[in-house]
Amino acid sequence: MKGFLVARVYLFFKFSHNSVDYPCALVHWYSTSDEPDASTGLWVVEPETTQRGVRHMSVVHLDTIVRGAHLLPKFPSDAPVYRELNYMNVLDVYKAFYVNKYIDHHAFEIAF
């Protein structure tokens, strides 16, 4: 994806140091597949975790964020889709997602 990384934002905040404000975000990183999925042509991302199974999170400056990404769950063929699923919990329920490059022109150009 042209060197871009995918992350989920958990928190926006800012702090001041020597009278300079730094706008930041706490993010959870996703690992990206080496190549797009053969059947869809979309990149697949999965939440990154440490060796202990803890989310790989870090703080980034807001200037490093290019745009939002539209993630579609990669539904397993052997599991049902739960009725309780909604926009607030879908990123916690599924383990892999497609990066939807067809959401708009700019996403298509970035996530070729």
Summary of the structure (lengths in Angstrom):
residues: 112
radius of gyration: 15.8
end to end distance: 6.5
largest distance: 55.1
contacts: 238
relative contact order: 0.23
helix: 12%
strand: 38%
